[in-house]
Each structure stands twice: as C-alpha cells, then as structure tokens.
Amino acid sequence: MLFPPESAKPWIETSYHGVITENMDIVQLDPPLVALDKDAPVPYAGEICAFKIHGLEAPFEAVVLNGTSGEGQLRARGLVDCELQKEYTFIIQAHDCGAGPGGTGGKKSHKAVVHIQVNDVNEFSPVFREAQYHVAVTEGKIYDNILQVEATDQDCSPQYSQICNYQITTSNTPFAIDRNGNIRNTEKLSFDKQQQYEVLVTAFDCGQKRSTESVAVHIYVKPVCKPGWQGWDKRVDYEPGTGSKQLFPKMNLETCGGLLSSVRTTVELQTSHIGKGCDRETYSEKSLQKLCGASSGSTDLLPAPSASTNWTASLVTDSERDSDLIFRFDGRQAAKIPDQVVPQNLTDQFTIATWMKHGPNPGLRAEKETLLCNSDKTEMNRHHYSLYVHNCRLVFLLRRDFIQVDTFRPAEFHWKLDQICDKEWHYYVINVEFPVVTLYVDGVTYDPYLVTDDWPIHPSQIDVQLTVGACWQGDDDPRFTQYFRGSLSGLTIRPGKIESQKVISCLQACKEGLDINSLESLGKGIKFHFNPAQSILVMEGKDLENMNAALRKVSYINSRQFPTPGIRRLHISTSVECFGEDTCISIPDIDAVVMVLQPSEPRITIAGVDRLTRPAADLRGPAGLNLFQDLHIISTVTKGDTASHHTAGRPGVQEEIIHNLDYCDILVLGEELRPEQESLQLQRSTLLGKHLDATNSTSGMSIYGVDSMSNYEQVIRQVHYHNWHPAQTPDRKFRLTCSELNGRYTSNEFTLEISVLHKSEAGEHVNHMVAPSQYMQVVPHLAMVHSLYPTHVPSAATVVIVICIAALVVVVVLGIYRIHLTHQQEGRSSDTTKERELDWDDSALNITVNPMEVRGRGGLKTKPWGGE
C-alpha cells in the first residue's frame, strides 16, 4: 500500500518588530508578515489559510491578505492608547489550508515572537504641578534661582511628554526663567519700591504644544532685616482739647537677632518754629504777670506801639506768630524810653526779664550788643547799668553811685551759655539782690562764671537816658552805639522786688510737651528723665520688651484751649549695648510729626441794652449811671454735626463754650471825656479776688487780666458814668470790645448810647437839683406872695407874714446849702481820680415855694423824678 508523501509546514520569520501609531489600526511590521509553504503550488496544502496570535488579551489580530503568496497583515482590534501601554509582545503562527478549503489537516508554522511599539501622538498640553506658586525673597540681592516651577505632560513619548521650555508672559518684570523652570531676578529688588510681584508663566512640551493655562507666581519682597524701630506712624494728628495722645502705640525695636544688654532712647519734640520756642499762652505781658502772681509795679519797656507808648513805633515788629509781640533788631534800630516811664530808683533789689532770640554774628565778635542800657544823656558816656551780649556771653553791668556805696564792689557779671547764641527763643530773668545777681534761663538758675569789681560812679547832675536795642552815647558826638542784633519780646524791669522761681517758671512755661501715660505701669528697670520744658524725654532700660512697652506710653499733650495749629517735629534717637561683643548693632534715628489740627474758633458775643435814656439827676448822683447793668458775654463755636445724614449740607451746630478773656476795652466814641465834669468810674473793691486790673483815661477804660467771662461780666456791670454838668455834654456813646489771647479772638463791637433827659423835656421837679448853686440868690417874689393871699388882710398882718416868709426862706436856703456841701463831699470821695471843686449847674433853675405848704409840713420835701 502506498502512502502519499507528507505535506510541509508553513514557514515564517522567527521574530517581528512592529510599530503602530496610537488611535490607528494598522501595524507596520518589519519584516513584513509573509508565510511560505514548500507544498506550493499544491492546492490547499501549499496555501496559507490563517495567522493565529497567542497572548493574553493582545488587542491585535492577523489577517491573510493572499493565501497563495502567504502575505498577511497585523491589525489592532480597537484603538491603541500609548498612554495605557506603550509596547506589546505576543506569539504568532501561520496555518496552511491542509487538505481542503477549511484547513482540515493543515500544518502550523513554528512560533514567532512579535514585538509592537505604540507610537505617541501629541494630544496632551503641559499642566503645572501647582495651581499657583508663592515665594519670598530679601531685597537687595541677585538670586540665581528664586523658585522652580514644574509642568508635566500626559503624553507617553519622550518627545511629547517632556517639557522643553518655559516662558514668562508678564511684561516689564525684573525676572527671567530658564528651560528648566528656574526663576531668577534680573535686578535688585527694593521693598520700598515694590513689595510684591505677580508673574505669569507658561510651559511648552518638546512638540511645542503650549500649556492651556499659565500659572501665577507670587514673589514677595522682604526688607533686609535692619535693626530699628518698627510699627510707628510718620504723622500723628492731634485734636485740640483731647488731652494726652499716644505717639507710638504699636512701636517695637527690631534687633535682627542681636542680644542687647541695654537700650537708651531719646525722644525730642521740636517746637522752635512755634511762637517763642513752643506753644505758650500768648496773653499780653501784663496779663501773664497777673496770671502767674508776679509782683506788681513792673514797667514794660517794649509795649505795643500806641499813642501813649509811641517809643516803639519805629521798631520792626514780627507779630505773625499767634499774637506774640516780637521786636526784631537788625543792628540799626534802637528806642529811647521816655523819662516818665523809666523807674527812677531801682534800689538794691530789682528784676529785669526778657525773651531773647540771638545767634552768633561772624565778623562782629568784638562788638557789644546792647539789649538795655542806662547811660548819661549828655556830656559824658558813663553806663550806670546795662545788659548786653559780647562774644556769645551775657553780661550785666551795674555801677553803683557813691551815695550808695563807696568801696570797690562787684560791677560786671558774666555768663557763658550755649543758649545765648543758639538762634532759639529763651526766657532770661536777672534777679538783683546787690551784691548778688542771679540769672534764670528758661527757669533754670545759672551763677556767673566771672564777676569783676569796679569803683562806684561819682555823683553828678547829669540826667540819664534808658534805651533798648543800643546804648546812648551822650558825649560830644551824641548817638547810639553797640546795636543789638536779634529778637526781643516782653522786656520788663521791676524795681524794689525780685521774682520767685515759681513765678519765673510760670511766665516761661510751655503749654505743650511730651508726657507718659500711666507712669505707675512702666516696667521694672525703666529709668526716664524730662528736661524742664518737657520737650526732651530720655528713657533707659535693660529689658527690650519693657523698653518697647515704655515707648508705647509716650504721648503728646497741649493744654491750651486754642493751641497754635501746625506741625511739631519728633526726633527719636537710640543707642544700644550688646553682650560682650566688640561691635554692636546700630539703630537709625527716626523722624515723625505731630499735626496739631486747627481748633474751632470761638465767636465772642457781647449783648445787652444798647440805649439808655436817663434823667440828668442819675448822671449827677453819687453812684452815677450804671452803663452795662444787663451785660452778657457768651462764646460759641461751630461744631460739624455728622450724627446722621439728615444734617448733611448744614453749616454746623452752635455750641456754647467757656474760656477766659484777657482784656475788655470801653472806648469813648466821639469827643473824649472832659475830666472837669465827667468820668468813668469803677470801685477798686470790685476787682478783689480776681485776676483783673483796670486803667482809666479820658478816652475810656481798659479792664485786663486773664480771667473768666463771668468775672469780666461782674466787673463791667459795675462801671459807672458820672457827669456833673450833663446839660453841657452831648449824648454819649461807648463801645465795648473784649479779647481772648491778646487779640487773636475778638468780640463784636457793642455800642451803648446814653441820652440825657433835661427839665425842659420832662417838666419841672424840685429834685432836678441836688443842691443849689453857690452863686444862686433866692429872692422872694412879692407879687407872687400877694397873689396867694386875700387883699383885705390888714397891712400889719401882711408885714408880719412877709417877714416870716423871708425868715423861713433863709432857713430853707441854709438847709439846702448844707445838703449841697454834703453831696460835694460824697462826689469827691467816690471819684478818687479827680480832686476839684464841683460847679453846680443852675441853668433854667426856678424854685416856687408855697408858704402854706411849708408851714403845714414843717419843711421842704422833694418829689422823685418820674416815680423813681
């Protein structure tokens, strides 16, 4: 029996390498998928019927393209995703068709290994790992790498999954970024210039696909840790009337890790540009002296120019500083004090006081600069006493007369002080208790460093001349010499008394300064010291936290009701010591300002009866006419009302306030008072217990002194007007004005008009005359007497009646004359400023006497005027 020859197996390559692009289905194999069979061209046995894949869930299939040639193709059964699997490995075999078309009895090739790589498609954009980045850098440095940003890409291939570039999309920033995402600064950053930057960054993969969203990088600039004070404000607003206000409530000292063994801080309030060195009361010199309890009897040598004080009219004044009266001397001006003003006898005790602002004068150091000088008026050039500056030294010269002393005695007293030439305001007081002379500067006592003796001055009959701003040289060439260069204010001389330190301190006291809130709560170990003006505060401590707490309690206070608005500069300097180190940190000084806000300006209003009509008798009476009996003085300020929106647009709310006044003037309008017949009078007892005084003249009366409005009301209500001859005087008008702070705030001008009722206007009344004129003759009118009685009376009886009447009239006249004398005496006692004989006005005077009425009543009885 013969068997047919055995068929051959198909043959394929032993391994294949394929590539498929994701999202595609055809695999490109190398070599191509071809199966060979030696049985060809035998039908079926030499043909390839299938390719079989062996592998776990391999997503591929192999198809026969041509059974005769054995060509096949490898395909993906679904979409291949590189991001899920990049490579596949499986086994493939070729099958021939065997004995028939169904492949019955077919042969299989050997197994071949297939490796397939999935090619990537750039379908994903880069995404940053962080939603945003934050970093802080210190100012003043150039950094190689401030921060690295990082983006990722979900693509599977290196080409598309790697980030090849980063880019900053924000323009005009001092930053750059490299391809690895490292950000650096291209210039030094400044905390003061900009404290934060926001930079937008985008990323690109190696296929140049850009990230869909940029990332924000926040870069914070930190200041370089500099030792110094932190947490303070450069400006502190101060509302007038609020008392003490903390200056540094959050301040602390940054030491940058340095360990300190002690801290010393000086806080200085600089107020030299305010008034005379600080915010002081700007009342007149007389008012301040009264307020401070100074001794009376001082003479103001630099008063405000007026008709009675005209010697200062030619001097240059600088009154721009809140009503302060300041005289500036430029080396060419001086004033002679009138003889009637000069104190004649200084005795062994007297006081000279003045405000002075003086600086060095280059090139003039050898010349004396005279503030005050009392020298010979003519013939000679002897200086009896003087106060001058020489080479920034203050010198007081006092030459005694031979009648006072006849031995070699102290004559020149020298002081060398920095204040004399520091171009700042200082208050100088020289107390003389010969032979001891004491100088006070801003309330602090200084003894002279040099005292020189001299012989007393020989007596002579030469008059002396007191001058201010230079010294008078009365020899053959009379002229001023030794001119002063600087500013003076409030120059006074008081003979017979010296001032106490308490009064001196009061006269120069500042009303603003530094303060410490709650002294008792200062930490342990804190030492502090104020200068007398409380413009400088020094604090020392060893514990840093205690020092921080102490500095937070430093405050500014201004006790004036109406302070001078504007800035006050603050300067804070600090020195520290470190533990055992050769070098220690340095704390920079800081400067700030206190802004004193504008106070609400008061409106002073005087109200009362503005027209008085009175009979002449009221003016001639002992008490005179009370001018301002119904006077009222009030003061109001306008307060803005922000309580509700309903008041928006309204001008403000008027609120009554209480404050002091420093003078009220009663001015006579029109012709001045004629002293022989009229005057204004005020009982001296009215001023007792008050800080008030008064001066009187034919032009009016001035009441001055720092006191309450109510006290001024009480005094002004007691001012009386006397007129002994009202018929000869026209109607009078008086104007009343009041002031606070030496004219800084003034009242309205209240005008009072006085009208006099004469007899012809009101009818004849006996009491029109208080006393008959000493020149008046009373003669009984016989016709009048006969008309009063019947004509049938016997002649003898008529004679008796006439004689009785005549006798009675004489008695009446004598009685009236005594009344007249009594009123004269009362008038003299009530008017201490006049000593004169009062002339009685008998114009249009008629007396009608009814004899029957005289008998019946036993005397003359006057009828009150108008029921008064």
Secondary structure, DSSP 4 states (H G I P E B T S, - for coil): -PPPPPPPPEE--SEEEEEEETT--B-EEES--B-EETTTTSTTTTSEEEEEEESTT-SEEEEEEETTTTEEEEEESS---TTT-SEEEEEEEEEE-TTSTT-TT--B---EEEEEEEEP------EESSSEEEEEEETT---S-SEE--EE---SSHHHHSEEEEEE-SSS-SEEE-TT-EEEESS---TTT-SEEEEEEEEEETT-PBPSS-EEEEEEEEPP---EEES--SEEEE-TT--EEES-TT-EEE-TTPPEEEEEEEEEEE-TTSBTTB------HHHHHHHHTPPS--EESSPPP-SS-GGGTTSEE--TTTT---EEEESS--EEPPTTTS-S---SEEEEEEEEE----TT-TTS-EEEEEEEESSS---EEEEEEEETTEEEEEEPPBTTT--S-EEEEEEEE-GGGGSSSEEEEEEEEETTEEEEEETTEEE--SEEEEEPPBPP-S--EEEEESSEEE-SSS-EEES--EEEEEEEEEEET----HHHHHHHH--SEEEEES-GGGPPTT-EEEE-TTS-EEEEEES-HHHHHHHHHTEEEEE--SSPPPEEEEEEEEEEEEESS-SS---PPPEEEEEEEPPPPPPEEEEES--EEEEEHHHHHSSS-EES-TT-EEEEEEEE---S-GGGTT---EEEEE--EEEEEEEEEESSPP-TTTEEEE--GGGGTTSS-EEEEETTEEEEEEEEEHHHHHHHHTT-EEEES-GGGS--EEEEEEEEETTTTEE---EEEEEEEE-HHHH---GGG-SS--TT------HHHHHHHS-TTS-HHHHHHHHHHHHHHHHHHHHHHHHHHHHHHHHHHHH-TT---PPPP--TT------HHHHHHHSS--PPPGGG-
